[in-house]
Amino acid sequence: MKITVDKETDTLYFRLDENKIVESEEVRPGVIFDYDENDAVIGVEFLNVSSRTTKEDLSNMQFESA
């Protein structure tokens, strides 16, 4: 899994695996799912991320496992 914050495009991207992206869909305003050939979600992109969180929160992401 890869997580990318792009300050130029103001996006946050979660890439779940390296399968080829064959389709993308904006499922909600500013939220895009990327799908592979099996229709599985392999990426999630958030647009305008600076309006959704603070720079400090992006710098200090915390991960929890259940």
Backbone as CSV, one residue per row, in Angstrom:
resi,resn,N_x,N_y,N_z,CA_x,CA_y,CA_z,C_x,C_y,C_z
1,MET,0.848,-1.165,0.000,0.000,0.000,0.000,0.899,1.235,0.000
2,LYS,0.487,2.230,-0.778,1.205,3.501,-0.826,0.222,4.633,-0.540
3,ILE,0.708,5.624,0.179,-0.083,6.820,0.457,0.726,8.005,-0.043
4,THR,0.089,8.843,-0.866,0.767,9.989,-1.455,-0.031,11.256,-1.178
5,VAL,0.671,12.275,-0.699,0.085,13.604,-0.565,0.784,14.487,-1.587
6,ASP,0.012,15.065,-2.500,0.570,15.931,-3.536,0.124,17.358,-3.265
7,LYS,1.062,18.189,-2.810,0.728,19.569,-2.459,0.369,20.398,-3.687
8,GLU,0.981,20.090,-4.826,0.682,20.848,-6.057,-0.747,20.658,-6.522
9,THR,-1.213,19.399,-6.504,-2.573,19.113,-6.968,-3.585,19.084,-5.831
10,ASP,-3.093,19.233,-4.577,-3.940,19.249,-3.388,-4.750,17.960,-3.278
11,THR,-4.042,16.828,-3.413,-4.704,15.525,-3.375,-4.034,14.593,-2.370
12,LEU,-4.825,13.658,-1.882,-4.360,12.566,-1.037,-4.769,11.282,-1.734
13,TYR,-3.811,10.372,-1.937,-4.087,9.164,-2.721,-3.641,7.927,-1.960
14,PHE,-4.542,6.968,-1.833,-4.246,5.661,-1.254,-4.218,4.646,-2.386
15,ARG,-3.084,4.000,-2.597,-2.976,2.956,-3.628,-2.857,1.626,-2.915
16,LEU,-3.830,0.756,-3.110,-3.895,-0.496,-2.373,-3.024,-1.590,-2.965
17,ASP,-2.866,-1.622,-4.282,-1.947,-2.569,-4.917,-1.507,-2.027,-6.257
18,GLU,-0.673,-2.766,-6.944,-0.079,-2.276,-8.195,-0.767,-2.792,-9.454
19,ASN,-1.966,-3.360,-9.329,-2.699,-3.773,-10.517,-2.961,-2.571,-11.414
20,LYS,-3.137,-2.841,-12.695,-3.393,-1.779,-13.661,-4.780,-1.162,-13.427
21,ILE,-4.825,0.160,-13.435,-6.099,0.873,-13.318,-6.770,0.861,-14.682
22,VAL,-8.000,0.350,-14.734,-8.724,0.304,-15.997,-9.923,1.249,-16.016
23,GLU,-10.328,1.726,-14.830,-11.465,2.640,-14.782,-11.373,3.464,-13.502
24,SER,-11.848,4.686,-13.572,-11.938,5.559,-12.408,-13.337,6.142,-12.357
25,GLU,-13.824,6.354,-11.127,-15.184,6.871,-10.958,-15.207,7.829,-9.776
26,GLU,-15.783,9.007,-9.985,-15.977,9.933,-8.882,-17.259,9.519,-8.165
27,VAL,-17.103,8.889,-6.996,-18.236,8.310,-6.281,-18.966,9.331,-5.415
28,ARG,-18.286,10.383,-5.051,-18.822,11.526,-4.325,-18.024,12.727,-4.797
29,PRO,-18.528,13.922,-4.620,-17.726,15.078,-5.034,-16.354,15.068,-4.349
30,GLY,-15.314,15.027,-5.161,-13.949,15.059,-4.656,-13.396,13.743,-4.167
31,VAL,-14.105,12.632,-4.403,-13.631,11.302,-3.997,-13.680,10.383,-5.221
32,ILE,-12.511,9.889,-5.632,-12.409,9.086,-6.851,-11.898,7.692,-6.504
33,PHE,-12.601,6.674,-6.978,-12.156,5.289,-6.843,-11.507,4.860,-8.146
34,ASP,-10.389,4.149,-8.050,-9.748,3.517,-9.203,-10.001,2.013,-9.124
35,TYR,-10.360,1.418,-10.268,-10.707,0.002,-10.329,-9.731,-0.753,-11.229
36,ASP,-9.523,-2.036,-10.901,-8.717,-2.892,-11.767,-9.632,-3.673,-12.714
37,GLU,-9.050,-4.594,-13.465,-9.824,-5.353,-14.462,-10.879,-6.258,-13.839
38,ASN,-10.768,-6.552,-12.542,-11.756,-7.381,-11.846,-12.801,-6.546,-11.115
39,ASP,-12.812,-5.242,-11.388,-13.752,-4.306,-10.786,-13.518,-4.126,-9.282
40,ALA,-12.297,-4.423,-8.842,-11.927,-4.220,-7.440,-11.339,-2.822,-7.273
41,VAL,-11.651,-2.174,-6.171,-11.076,-0.856,-5.874,-9.613,-1.048,-5.505
42,ILE,-8.733,-0.356,-6.236,-7.303,-0.464,-5.951,-6.685,0.881,-5.592
43,GLY,-7.491,1.943,-5.660,-7.003,3.263,-5.287,-8.154,4.175,-4.919
44,VAL,-7.866,5.088,-3.989,-8.853,6.081,-3.581,-8.141,7.426,-3.539
45,GLU,-8.711,8.408,-4.243,-8.114,9.740,-4.298,-9.093,10.758,-3.728
46,PHE,-8.562,11.634,-2.872,-9.341,12.730,-2.305,-8.829,14.028,-2.899
47,LEU,-9.720,14.789,-3.530,-9.375,16.074,-4.117,-9.576,17.181,-3.086
48,ASN,-8.879,18.302,-3.283,-9.020,19.464,-2.392,-8.829,19.082,-0.929
49,VAL,-7.804,18.273,-0.683,-7.600,17.739,0.661,-7.322,18.834,1.690
50,SER,-6.765,19.955,1.274,-6.474,21.030,2.235,-7.747,21.638,2.821
51,SER,-8.872,21.469,2.134,-10.130,21.976,2.682,-10.795,20.944,3.595
52,ARG,-10.237,19.732,3.653,-10.822,18.651,4.456,-10.078,18.408,5.764
53,THR,-8.806,18.839,5.835,-7.994,18.599,7.016,-6.911,19.666,7.111
54,THR,-6.174,19.650,8.186,-5.097,20.624,8.362,-3.766,20.038,7.882
55,LYS,-2.807,20.898,7.606,-1.470,20.442,7.219,-0.842,19.608,8.331
56,GLU,-1.097,19.986,9.566,-0.557,19.252,10.699,-1.095,17.825,10.741
57,ASP,-2.395,17.675,10.506,-2.980,16.332,10.500,-2.420,15.481,9.365
58,LEU,-2.186,16.076,8.203,-1.596,15.331,7.090,-0.163,14.908,7.408
59,SER,0.551,15.747,8.134,1.936,15.450,8.484,2.040,14.388,9.567
60,ASN,0.977,14.225,10.350,1.007,13.309,11.486,-0.058,12.226,11.362
61,MET,-0.173,11.613,10.192,-1.171,10.560,10.015,-0.887,9.414,10.970
62,GLN,-1.950,8.894,11.568,-1.818,7.760,12.460,-2.602,6.602,11.884
63,PHE,-2.063,5.406,12.064,-2.704,4.201,11.535,-3.060,3.277,12.677
64,GLU,-4.232,2.720,12.585,-4.702,1.767,13.586,-4.993,0.452,12.894
65,SER,-4.680,-0.630,13.553,-5.056,-1.938,13.022,-6.031,-2.583,13.991
66,ALA,-7.015,-3.232,13.431,-8.052,-3.829,14.272,-7.731,-5.272,14.572
